[in-house]
Amino acid sequence: RFKLIDIGRNLNNVIREIRNGHADWIDLMSDRYGKSVDWWMSNISGRNIFSSNLLLYSGYLVLIERLIESGKVPDVFMLENRALLRTVRYILEEKGYECMVPIKPKFKDSHFYFYLKAVYNLLVFTFDTLKRLAAAKFTKHMEKPLEKSAKTVLLDLFILNNSFNESGEYKDKHYYPGLYEWLGEKGFNLLILPTISVTTGYLGLFKAVRLNKYRFIIKEDYLTVSDYIYAIMHPFRFIKLRVKSDKFLGIDMTSLVKEDSLRYLSNPLSLRSILKYRLFKRLKESGIKPSLIIDWFENQVFDKALNIGAKEAYPDTPVIGAHNYISYLNLVHLFPTIAERKYRVIPDKILVSGSKNADLLRVFDKSCPLGFGPSLRYSDIFNNNNEAGGSTSREEKKLPLVCLPIGEDDSVNVLDMVVRSLRNFEKEQKVMVKFHPGCNIQAVMKKLGHKVLEETVRILDVSLEEALKMSSLVISAGSGTCIEAAARGIPVAIIGSRSSITNNPMEYIDERIWKMCFTSDELVEAIRYFNKTENSDTCLMREIGE
């Protein structure tokens, strides 16, 4: 029998050590292929850990090399795919080790499957595009006349499931609350350029957009057949680049780079981003001349598409990036690199809130163009901090609040650890659960089991602000809610991943207000510790938050 080695904490430490060097390694490829729009629309240049496994696999390989150096080489390695298998075997053979590296060949890991999936993604993209075009056509007559002004601001943001209330009114709680009114008072003509993050109900959505008091740009009104063909041809152009990589820390990454490129070929996000890039040419042809473009800047492929397209169509129009939110250091794509600045795929200036965020955003590029701007997204924290959670009295009954991330699997993992932890309490310990607005609640419930949840948790359907007022502790993984809780003096328990990259938004915050938990035992310890918090400690946490 074999004993499973828990690598979660060690992997997290390795990722923290190598992430800067890994960004430099990607930059070498960006310098090589940076003149190609298709390179910037790829998962590799995007560096997003949710659509590329290269940073994670690099962490695995460095961790394995360190185990070899320490003489603690496992007898068996259980690996995810063939490319990783080949690379690990090469490292072991080079060091003179013969270990079992079993892997069952899976059809889903073959290059043939990746090509089939790419074709499937193209068909899904085409069908989804037809639905959007139909919805745009059927609602076109509802649209208000487009005002063309010399003081036009083009505002980039996302449309989520909860962006419109029951009466169809647009409510921006996530991006620029208060900015719309200010721009109106200053006499600017506001045009909203949305990235639609829903995949169903286009007819109702487009109707709400057309009838809204704000003027939205629906790209289906402007794009041509040639634009859609150009997007569909993206994977074929990318293959022609024949991407080659240098070694990373002496490790040959050839197989992994090729596997990562093919696995995410015809990524729908890349295809939609190509359309966003082409849109600016069509907006210019229609007579729209913005004096300012504001990009909700997450440095993802659609941000790069916006910046490339905007600078080609409107070379004299400044592009401002709004980065007024909390950055997680392991979400390496958030931080611009030297090559991204060199090839002008980032805004002309990026606005951040505070000198600490400025230092963080320059982690890969010390010359990144930054400025300071208000944290509109977190304005409610400052407005309501005195009456929110974390009050100096613990007499009122409050419960731990589990705030789930957007990913289904991540949400399942968090809830699974929470449920297992609750079984270790002598007295019944209840918790509250708040789902991310973009998360598929039914899918999570199905995977975990309705009965398990009903017995241990209380699912909330209230605003985050109201939920925090009822909470004594926030438990989460990779959620900006952790920062909002800490700002109110509410302690936080971060659920660390046991085999993947941990996203810890509290990494650079005073550790007295948060704890990292990689096991259910560590979570139990954190809950018990913060449950015993005295009033003096609570006051200290409020001070840390402020």
PAFI-422116 format. One record per residue (C-alpha): z, x, y. Coordinates in steps of 0.5 Angstrom, whole numbers, plus 2048, in hexadecimal, padded with zeros to 3 digits. Last residue first. Layout:
N
{c3=Z&c1=X&c2=Y}
...
This chain:
546
{c3=811&c1=7ED&c2=864}
{c3=811&c1=7EE&c2=85D}
{c3=815&c1=7F4&c2=85C}
{c3=81A&c1=7F0&c2=861}
{c3=81A&c1=7EA&c2=85D}
{c3=81B&c1=7EE&c2=857}
{c3=821&c1=7F1&c2=85A}
{c3=824&c1=7EA&c2=85C}
{c3=823&c1=7E8&c2=854}
{c3=827&c1=7EE&c2=852}
{c3=82D&c1=7EC&c2=857}
{c3=82D&c1=7E5&c2=854}
{c3=82D&c1=7E8&c2=84D}
{c3=828&c1=7E8&c2=848}
{c3=82A&c1=7E6&c2=841}
{c3=823&c1=7E2&c2=840}
{c3=81F&c1=7E9&c2=842}
{c3=822&c1=7ED&c2=83C}
{c3=822&c1=7E7&c2=837}
{c3=81A&c1=7E6&c2=839}
{c3=819&c1=7EE&c2=839}
{c3=81C&c1=7EF&c2=832}
{c3=819&c1=7E9&c2=82F}
{c3=812&c1=7EC&c2=832}
{c3=814&c1=7F3&c2=82F}
{c3=815&c1=7F0&c2=828}
{c3=80F&c1=7EC&c2=828}
{c3=80B&c1=7F2&c2=829}
{c3=807&c1=7F6&c2=82F}
{c3=80B&c1=7F4&c2=834}
{c3=80B&c1=7F7&c2=83B}
{c3=811&c1=7F5&c2=840}
{c3=811&c1=7F3&c2=847}
{c3=815&c1=7F3&c2=84D}
{c3=819&c1=7F9&c2=84D}
{c3=812&c1=7FD&c2=84B}
{c3=811&c1=7FD&c2=853}
{c3=809&c1=7FB&c2=853}
{c3=803&c1=800&c2=852}
{c3=802&c1=7FE&c2=84A}
{c3=803&c1=7F6&c2=84C}
{c3=7FC&c1=7F4&c2=84B}
{c3=7FD&c1=7F6&c2=844}
{c3=7F6&c1=7F5&c2=840}
{c3=7F7&c1=7F8&c2=839}
{c3=7F1&c1=7FB&c2=836}
{c3=7F1&c1=7F9&c2=82E}
{c3=7F5&c1=7FA&c2=828}
{c3=7FC&c1=7F8&c2=829}
{c3=7FA&c1=7F4&c2=830}
{c3=800&c1=7F4&c2=835}
{c3=804&c1=7EE&c2=837}
{c3=806&c1=7EF&c2=83E}
{c3=80D&c1=7EC&c2=83F}
{c3=80E&c1=7EA&c2=847}
{c3=814&c1=7E9&c2=84B}
{c3=814&c1=7E4&c2=851}
{c3=815&c1=7E7&c2=858}
{c3=810&c1=7E2&c2=85B}
{c3=80B&c1=7E8&c2=85C}
{c3=80D&c1=7EA&c2=854}
{c3=80A&c1=7E3&c2=852}
{c3=804&c1=7E4&c2=857}
{c3=803&c1=7EB&c2=853}
{c3=804&c1=7E8&c2=84C}
{c3=7FF&c1=7E2&c2=84E}
{c3=7F9&c1=7E7&c2=84F}
{c3=7F9&c1=7E7&c2=847}
{c3=7F7&c1=7EC&c2=842}
{c3=7FD&c1=7EA&c2=83D}
{c3=802&c1=7E5&c2=83F}
{c3=809&c1=7E3&c2=83E}
{c3=80D&c1=7E1&c2=845}
{c3=814&c1=7E0&c2=845}
{c3=819&c1=7DB&c2=848}
{c3=814&c1=7D6&c2=84A}
{c3=814&c1=7CF&c2=84D}
{c3=811&c1=7D1&c2=854}
{c3=80C&c1=7D6&c2=850}
{c3=809&c1=7CF&c2=84D}
{c3=809&c1=7CC&c2=854}
{c3=805&c1=7D2&c2=857}
{c3=800&c1=7D2&c2=851}
{c3=7FE&c1=7CB&c2=852}
{c3=800&c1=7C6&c2=84D}
{c3=7FE&c1=7C4&c2=846}
{c3=803&c1=7C8&c2=842}
{c3=804&c1=7C8&c2=83A}
{c3=80B&c1=7C8&c2=838}
{c3=80C&c1=7CD&c2=832}
{c3=810&c1=7CE&c2=82B}
{c3=80E&c1=7C8&c2=827}
{c3=808&c1=7C5&c2=82A}
{c3=805&c1=7CC&c2=82A}
{c3=806&c1=7CD&c2=822}
{c3=803&c1=7C6&c2=821}
{c3=7FD&c1=7C7&c2=825}
{c3=7FB&c1=7CD&c2=821}
{c3=7F9&c1=7D4&c2=823}
{c3=7F1&c1=7D4&c2=823}
{c3=7F1&c1=7CC&c2=824}
{c3=7F5&c1=7CD&c2=82A}
{c3=7F1&c1=7D3&c2=82D}
{c3=7EB&c1=7CF&c2=82C}
{c3=7EE&c1=7C9&c2=82F}
{c3=7F0&c1=7CC&c2=835}
{c3=7E9&c1=7D0&c2=837}
{c3=7EB&c1=7D5&c2=83C}
{c3=7E8&c1=7D4&c2=843}
{c3=7EE&c1=7D1&c2=847}
{c3=7F3&c1=7D6&c2=844}
{c3=7F8&c1=7D2&c2=83F}
{c3=7FF&c1=7D1&c2=841}
{c3=805&c1=7D2&c2=83C}
{c3=80C&c1=7D0&c2=83D}
{c3=811&c1=7D3&c2=838}
{c3=817&c1=7D0&c2=834}
{c3=81C&c1=7D5&c2=831}
{c3=821&c1=7D1&c2=82B}
{c3=827&c1=7D5&c2=82A}
{c3=827&c1=7DA&c2=825}
{c3=821&c1=7DD&c2=828}
{c3=81C&c1=7E1&c2=823}
{c3=817&c1=7DB&c2=822}
{c3=815&c1=7DC&c2=829}
{c3=812&c1=7E2&c2=828}
{c3=80D&c1=7E0&c2=823}
{c3=80B&c1=7DA&c2=828}
{c3=80A&c1=7DF&c2=82E}
{c3=806&c1=7E4&c2=82A}
{c3=802&c1=7DF&c2=827}
{c3=801&c1=7DC&c2=82E}
{c3=7FF&c1=7E3&c2=831}
{c3=7FA&c1=7E4&c2=82B}
{c3=7F7&c1=7DD&c2=82C}
{c3=7F6&c1=7DE&c2=833}
{c3=7F3&c1=7E5&c2=832}
{c3=7EE&c1=7E2&c2=82D}
{c3=7EC&c1=7DC&c2=832}
{c3=7EB&c1=7E0&c2=838}
{c3=7ED&c1=7DE&c2=83F}
{c3=7F4&c1=7E0&c2=83F}
{c3=7FA&c1=7DC&c2=83D}
{c3=800&c1=7DB&c2=842}
{c3=807&c1=7DA&c2=83D}
{c3=80C&c1=7D8&c2=842}
{c3=814&c1=7D9&c2=840}
{c3=818&c1=7D4&c2=841}
{c3=81C&c1=7D1&c2=847}
{c3=822&c1=7CD&c2=847}
{c3=826&c1=7CD&c2=84E}
{c3=82C&c1=7D2&c2=84E}
{c3=828&c1=7D8&c2=84F}
{c3=829&c1=7D9&c2=856}
{c3=826&c1=7DE&c2=85B}
{c3=81F&c1=7DB&c2=85A}
{c3=81A&c1=7DE&c2=856}
{c3=815&c1=7D8&c2=856}
{c3=812&c1=7D6&c2=85D}
{c3=815&c1=7D3&c2=863}
{c3=816&c1=7DA&c2=867}
{c3=80F&c1=7DC&c2=865}
{c3=80B&c1=7D6&c2=867}
{c3=807&c1=7D8&c2=86D}
{c3=807&c1=7E0&c2=86A}
{c3=805&c1=7DE&c2=863}
{c3=800&c1=7D8&c2=866}
{c3=7FC&c1=7DD&c2=869}
{c3=7FA&c1=7E1&c2=863}
{c3=7F3&c1=7E0&c2=862}
{c3=7F2&c1=7E1&c2=86A}
{c3=7F5&c1=7E8&c2=869}
{c3=7F2&c1=7EA&c2=870}
{c3=7EE&c1=7F0&c2=871}
{c3=7EE&c1=7F8&c2=871}
{c3=7E8&c1=7FC&c2=871}
{c3=7E5&c1=800&c2=86C}
{c3=7DE&c1=805&c2=86A}
{c3=7E0&c1=808&c2=864}
{c3=7E0&c1=810&c2=866}
{c3=7E6&c1=812&c2=861}
{c3=7E2&c1=80F&c2=85B}
{c3=7E5&c1=80D&c2=854}
{c3=7EC&c1=80B&c2=856}
{c3=7EA&c1=809&c2=85D}
{c3=7EB&c1=802&c2=85C}
{c3=7F2&c1=804&c2=85A}
{c3=7F4&c1=807&c2=861}
{c3=7F1&c1=801&c2=865}
{c3=7F5&c1=7FD&c2=861}
{c3=7FB&c1=801&c2=863}
{c3=7F9&c1=801&c2=86A}
{c3=7F9&c1=7F9&c2=86B}
{c3=7F4&c1=7F4&c2=869}
{c3=7ED&c1=7F6&c2=868}
{c3=7E7&c1=7F5&c2=86B}
{c3=7E1&c1=7F9&c2=868}
{c3=7DB&c1=7FB&c2=86D}
{c3=7D4&c1=7FC&c2=86C}
{c3=7D5&c1=7F8&c2=865}
{c3=7D3&c1=7FC&c2=85E}
{c3=7CD&c1=7FD&c2=85B}
{c3=7CB&c1=802&c2=860}
{c3=7C8&c1=807&c2=85B}
{c3=7CD&c1=80D&c2=85E}
{c3=7D3&c1=808&c2=85E}
{c3=7D2&c1=806&c2=857}
{c3=7D1&c1=80D&c2=855}
{c3=7D7&c1=80F&c2=859}
{c3=7DB&c1=80A&c2=855}
{c3=7DE&c1=803&c2=857}
{c3=7E4&c1=800&c2=854}
{c3=7E4&c1=7F9&c2=851}
{c3=7E0&c1=7FC&c2=84B}
{c3=7E7&c1=7FF&c2=849}
{c3=7EB&c1=7F9&c2=847}
{c3=7F0&c1=7FE&c2=844}
{c3=7F3&c1=7FF&c2=84B}
{c3=7F4&c1=7F8&c2=84C}
{c3=7F2&c1=7F6&c2=853}
{c3=7F5&c1=7F0&c2=857}
{c3=7F1&c1=7EC&c2=85C}
{c3=7EE&c1=7ED&c2=863}
{c3=7E8&c1=7F1&c2=861}
{c3=7E3&c1=7ED&c2=865}
{c3=7DD&c1=7F1&c2=866}
{c3=7D9&c1=7F1&c2=86D}
{c3=7D1&c1=7F2&c2=86D}
{c3=7CE&c1=7F4&c2=873}
{c3=7C7&c1=7F1&c2=875}
{c3=7C2&c1=7F6&c2=877}
{c3=7BF&c1=7F7&c2=870}
{c3=7BE&c1=7F0&c2=86F}
{c3=7BA&c1=7EF&c2=869}
{c3=7BB&c1=7F5&c2=865}
{c3=7C2&c1=7F6&c2=868}
{c3=7C4&c1=7EF&c2=865}
{c3=7C1&c1=7F0&c2=85F}
{c3=7C4&c1=7F6&c2=85D}
{c3=7CB&c1=7F3&c2=85F}
{c3=7CA&c1=7ED&c2=85C}
{c3=7C8&c1=7F0&c2=855}
{c3=7CE&c1=7F5&c2=856}
{c3=7D3&c1=7EF&c2=857}
{c3=7CF&c1=7EB&c2=851}
{c3=7D0&c1=7F1&c2=84D}
{c3=7D8&c1=7F2&c2=84E}
{c3=7DB&c1=7F5&c2=854}
{c3=7E0&c1=7F0&c2=855}
{c3=7DE&c1=7EF&c2=85C}
{c3=7DE&c1=7E8&c2=85F}
{c3=7D8&c1=7EA&c2=863}
{c3=7D7&c1=7E8&c2=86A}
{c3=7D0&c1=7E8&c2=86E}
{c3=7D0&c1=7E9&c2=875}
{c3=7CA&c1=7E7&c2=87A}
{c3=7C7&c1=7E3&c2=875}
{c3=7BF&c1=7E2&c2=876}
{c3=7BD&c1=7DC&c2=872}
{c3=7B5&c1=7DB&c2=873}
{c3=7B3&c1=7D8&c2=86C}
{c3=7B0&c1=7DF&c2=86A}
{c3=7B7&c1=7E2&c2=86C}
{c3=7BA&c1=7DE&c2=867}
{c3=7B5&c1=7DF&c2=862}
{c3=7B6&c1=7E7&c2=862}
{c3=7BE&c1=7E6&c2=862}
{c3=7BD&c1=7E1&c2=85C}
{c3=7BA&c1=7E7&c2=858}
{c3=7C1&c1=7EB&c2=857}
{c3=7C4&c1=7E4&c2=855}
{c3=7BF&c1=7E3&c2=850}
{c3=7C0&c1=7EA&c2=84D}
{c3=7C8&c1=7E8&c2=84D}
{c3=7C6&c1=7E2&c2=849}
{c3=7C3&c1=7E6&c2=844}
{c3=7C9&c1=7EC&c2=844}
{c3=7CE&c1=7E6&c2=843}
{c3=7CA&c1=7E3&c2=83D}
{c3=7CA&c1=7EA&c2=839}
{c3=7C3&c1=7EB&c2=837}
{c3=7C5&c1=7F1&c2=833}
{c3=7CD&c1=7F2&c2=833}
{c3=7CD&c1=7F4&c2=82C}
{c3=7C7&c1=7F9&c2=82D}
{c3=7CA&c1=7FD&c2=832}
{c3=7D1&c1=7FD&c2=82F}
{c3=7CE&c1=800&c2=829}
{c3=7C9&c1=805&c2=82C}
{c3=7CF&c1=808&c2=830}
{c3=7D4&c1=808&c2=82A}
{c3=7CE&c1=80C&c2=826}
{c3=7CD&c1=811&c2=82B}
{c3=7D5&c1=812&c2=82D}
{c3=7D5&c1=819&c2=82B}
{c3=7DD&c1=81B&c2=82C}
{c3=7DE&c1=821&c2=830}
{c3=7E2&c1=81E&c2=835}
{c3=7DC&c1=819&c2=836}
{c3=7D6&c1=81C&c2=834}
{c3=7D0&c1=81A&c2=838}
{c3=7CC&c1=813&c2=837}
{c3=7C5&c1=811&c2=836}
{c3=7C2&c1=80A&c2=839}
{c3=7BB&c1=809&c2=836}
{c3=7B9&c1=806&c2=83D}
{c3=7B3&c1=802&c2=839}
{c3=7B9&c1=7FE&c2=836}
{c3=7BB&c1=7FC&c2=83D}
{c3=7B4&c1=7F9&c2=83E}
{c3=7B4&c1=7F5&c2=838}
{c3=7BB&c1=7F2&c2=839}
{c3=7B9&c1=7F0&c2=840}
{c3=7B2&c1=7EC&c2=83F}
{c3=7B6&c1=7E6&c2=83F}
{c3=7B8&c1=7E7&c2=846}
{c3=7B1&c1=7E9&c2=848}
{c3=7AF&c1=7E3&c2=845}
{c3=7B4&c1=7DE&c2=849}
{c3=7B2&c1=7E2&c2=84F}
{c3=7AA&c1=7E1&c2=84E}
{c3=7AC&c1=7D9&c2=84D}
{c3=7AF&c1=7D9&c2=854}
{c3=7B6&c1=7D9&c2=857}
{c3=7B7&c1=7D5&c2=85D}
{c3=7BA&c1=7CE&c2=85B}
{c3=7BD&c1=7D1&c2=855}
{c3=7C1&c1=7D5&c2=859}
{c3=7C5&c1=7D0&c2=85B}
{c3=7C8&c1=7D2&c2=862}
{c3=7CE&c1=7CE&c2=864}
{c3=7CF&c1=7CB&c2=86B}
{c3=7D6&c1=7C8&c2=86C}
{c3=7D8&c1=7C1&c2=86D}
{c3=7D6&c1=7C0&c2=866}
{c3=7D1&c1=7BB&c2=864}
{c3=7CC&c1=7C0&c2=861}
{c3=7D2&c1=7C4&c2=85D}
{c3=7D5&c1=7BE&c2=85A}
{c3=7CE&c1=7BB&c2=858}
{c3=7CD&c1=7C2&c2=855}
{c3=7D3&c1=7C2&c2=851}
{c3=7D2&c1=7BB&c2=84E}
{c3=7CB&c1=7BD&c2=84C}
{c3=7CD&c1=7C4&c2=849}
{c3=7D2&c1=7C1&c2=845}
{c3=7D3&c1=7C7&c2=840}
{c3=7D3&c1=7CE&c2=840}
{c3=7D8&c1=7D0&c2=846}
{c3=7D9&c1=7D6&c2=84A}
{c3=7D4&c1=7D5&c2=84F}
{c3=7D3&c1=7DB&c2=854}
{c3=7D3&c1=7D7&c2=85B}
{c3=7CF&c1=7DA&c2=861}
{c3=7D2&c1=7D6&c2=867}
{c3=7CF&c1=7D5&c2=86D}
{c3=7D3&c1=7D5&c2=874}
{c3=7D0&c1=7D4&c2=87B}
{c3=7D5&c1=7D8&c2=87F}
{c3=7D7&c1=7D5&c2=885}
{c3=7DE&c1=7D9&c2=886}
{c3=7E2&c1=7D2&c2=884}
{c3=7DD&c1=7D1&c2=87E}
{c3=7DF&c1=7D8&c2=87C}
{c3=7E6&c1=7D7&c2=87C}
{c3=7E6&c1=7D0&c2=878}
{c3=7E2&c1=7D4&c2=873}
{c3=7E7&c1=7DA&c2=872}
{c3=7ED&c1=7D5&c2=871}
{c3=7ED&c1=7D6&c2=86A}
{c3=7E8&c1=7DC&c2=868}
{c3=7E8&c1=7DD&c2=860}
{c3=7ED&c1=7DA&c2=85C}
{c3=7EF&c1=7D3&c2=85F}
{c3=7E9&c1=7D1&c2=861}
{c3=7E8&c1=7C9&c2=861}
{c3=7E2&c1=7C6&c2=861}
{c3=7E2&c1=7BE&c2=861}
{c3=7DF&c1=7BA&c2=85C}
{c3=7E4&c1=7B4&c2=85C}
{c3=7E7&c1=7B7&c2=856}
{c3=7E8&c1=7BE&c2=858}
{c3=7E3&c1=7C3&c2=858}
{c3=7E4&c1=7CB&c2=856}
{c3=7E8&c1=7C9&c2=850}
{c3=7E3&c1=7CB&c2=84B}
{c3=7E1&c1=7D1&c2=84F}
{c3=7DC&c1=7D2&c2=854}
{c3=7DC&c1=7DA&c2=856}
{c3=7DB&c1=7DD&c2=85D}
{c3=7D6&c1=7E0&c2=861}
{c3=7D6&c1=7DE&c2=869}
{c3=7CF&c1=7DF&c2=86D}
{c3=7D1&c1=7DF&c2=874}
{c3=7CC&c1=7DC&c2=879}
{c3=7CC&c1=7DE&c2=881}
{c3=7C5&c1=7DE&c2=882}
{c3=7C5&c1=7D7&c2=880}
{c3=7C0&c1=7D3&c2=87B}
{c3=7C3&c1=7CD&c2=879}
{c3=7C1&c1=7CA&c2=872}
{c3=7C0&c1=7C2&c2=872}
{c3=7C6&c1=7BF&c2=86D}
{c3=7C4&c1=7BE&c2=866}
{c3=7C4&c1=7B8&c2=862}
{c3=7BD&c1=7B8&c2=861}
{c3=7BD&c1=7BE&c2=85D}
{c3=7C2&c1=7BB&c2=858}
{c3=7BD&c1=7B9&c2=852}
{c3=7B9&c1=7C0&c2=853}
{c3=7C0&c1=7C4&c2=853}
{c3=7C2&c1=7C1&c2=84D}
{c3=7BB&c1=7C2&c2=84A}
{c3=7BB&c1=7C9&c2=84C}
{c3=7C3&c1=7CA&c2=849}
{c3=7C1&c1=7C7&c2=842}
{c3=7BA&c1=7CB&c2=842}
{c3=7BF&c1=7D2&c2=843}
{c3=7C3&c1=7D0&c2=83E}
{c3=7BE&c1=7CF&c2=839}
{c3=7BB&c1=7D6&c2=83B}
{c3=7C1&c1=7DA&c2=83B}
{c3=7C3&c1=7D7&c2=834}
{c3=7BC&c1=7D9&c2=832}
{c3=7BD&c1=7E0&c2=835}
{c3=7C4&c1=7E0&c2=831}
{c3=7C0&c1=7DF&c2=82B}
{c3=7BB&c1=7E4&c2=82C}
{c3=7C1&c1=7E9&c2=82D}
{c3=7C5&c1=7E7&c2=827}
{c3=7BF&c1=7E8&c2=823}
{c3=7BF&c1=7EF&c2=826}
{c3=7C6&c1=7F0&c2=825}
{c3=7C5&c1=7EE&c2=81D}
{c3=7C0&c1=7F3&c2=81C}
{c3=7C4&c1=7F8&c2=81F}
{c3=7C9&c1=7F7&c2=81A}
{c3=7D1&c1=7F5&c2=81B}
{c3=7D0&c1=7EE&c2=81A}
{c3=7CD&c1=7EF&c2=813}
{c3=7D4&c1=7F2&c2=811}
{c3=7D4&c1=7F9&c2=80D}
{c3=7DB&c1=7F9&c2=80B}
{c3=7DF&c1=7FE&c2=80E}
{c3=7E4&c1=803&c2=80A}
{c3=7E5&c1=80A&c2=80E}
{c3=7E9&c1=80D&c2=808}
{c3=7EB&c1=814&c2=80B}
{c3=7E8&c1=81B&c2=809}
{c3=7EA&c1=820&c2=80F}
{c3=7E7&c1=826&c2=811}
{c3=7E7&c1=826&c2=818}
{c3=7E0&c1=825&c2=819}
{c3=7E0&c1=820&c2=813}
{c3=7E5&c1=81C&c2=816}
{c3=7E1&c1=81B&c2=81D}
{c3=7DB&c1=81A&c2=819}
{c3=7DE&c1=814&c2=815}
{c3=7E1&c1=811&c2=81C}
{c3=7DA&c1=811&c2=81F}
{c3=7D7&c1=80E&c2=819}
{c3=7DC&c1=809&c2=818}
{c3=7DC&c1=807&c2=820}
{c3=7D4&c1=806&c2=81F}
{c3=7D5&c1=802&c2=819}
{c3=7DA&c1=7FD&c2=81C}
{c3=7E2&c1=7FB&c2=81C}
{c3=7E5&c1=800&c2=819}
{c3=7EB&c1=800&c2=814}
{c3=7ED&c1=808&c2=813}
{c3=7F1&c1=80A&c2=80D}
{c3=7F5&c1=810&c2=80B}
{c3=7F8&c1=810&c2=812}
{c3=7F8&c1=817&c2=815}
{c3=7FE&c1=819&c2=818}
{c3=7FD&c1=821&c2=819}
{c3=7FE&c1=821&c2=820}
{c3=7F7&c1=823&c2=822}
{c3=7F4&c1=81E&c2=81D}
{c3=7F8&c1=818&c2=820}
{c3=7F6&c1=81B&c2=827}
{c3=7EF&c1=81A&c2=825}
{c3=7F0&c1=813&c2=822}
{c3=7F3&c1=811&c2=829}
{c3=7ED&c1=814&c2=82D}
{c3=7E8&c1=810&c2=828}
{c3=7EC&c1=80A&c2=829}
{c3=7EC&c1=80B&c2=830}
{c3=7E4&c1=80C&c2=830}
{c3=7E3&c1=806&c2=82C}
{c3=7E7&c1=802&c2=832}
{c3=7E3&c1=805&c2=837}
{c3=7DD&c1=804&c2=834}
{c3=7DE&c1=7FC&c2=832}
{c3=7DA&c1=7F9&c2=837}
{c3=7DA&c1=7F2&c2=839}
{c3=7E1&c1=7F0&c2=83A}
{c3=7E3&c1=7F8&c2=83C}
{c3=7DE&c1=7F7&c2=842}
{c3=7DB&c1=7FE&c2=843}
{c3=7D5&c1=7FB&c2=846}
{c3=7D0&c1=801&c2=845}
{c3=7D1&c1=800&c2=83E}
{c3=7D1&c1=7F8&c2=83E}
{c3=7CA&c1=7F8&c2=841}
{c3=7C8&c1=7F5&c2=848}
{c3=7C8&c1=7FC&c2=84B}
{c3=7C3&c1=7FF&c2=846}
{c3=7BF&c1=7F9&c2=847}
{c3=7BE&c1=7FB&c2=84F}
{c3=7BC&c1=802&c2=84D}
{c3=7BC&c1=807&c2=852}
{c3=7C3&c1=809&c2=84F}
{c3=7C1&c1=80B&c2=849}
{c3=7C3&c1=812&c2=849}
{c3=7C8&c1=812&c2=84E}
{c3=7CB&c1=80C&c2=84A}
{c3=7CB&c1=810&c2=844}
{c3=7D0&c1=815&c2=847}
{c3=7D4&c1=80F&c2=84A}
{c3=7D6&c1=80D&c2=843}
{c3=7D9&c1=814&c2=842}
{c3=7DC&c1=813&c2=849}
{c3=7DF&c1=80D&c2=847}
{c3=7E2&c1=80F&c2=840}
{c3=7E5&c1=815&c2=844}
{c3=7E9&c1=810&c2=848}
{c3=7EB&c1=80C&c2=842}
{c3=7ED&c1=812&c2=83E}
{c3=7F5&c1=812&c2=83F}
{c3=7F6&c1=80A&c2=840}
{c3=7F2&c1=809&c2=83A}
{c3=7F6&c1=80E&c2=836}
{c3=7FD&c1=80B&c2=838}
{c3=7FA&c1=804&c2=836}
{c3=7F8&c1=807&c2=82F}
{c3=7FF&c1=809&c2=82E}
{c3=802&c1=803&c2=830}
{c3=7FE&c1=7FF&c2=82B}
{c3=7FD&c1=803&c2=825}
{c3=801&c1=800&c2=820}
{c3=800&c1=804&c2=81A}
{c3=7FF&c1=7FF&c2=814}
{c3=803&c1=802&c2=80D}
{c3=7FF&c1=802&c2=807}
{c3=800&c1=800&c2=800}
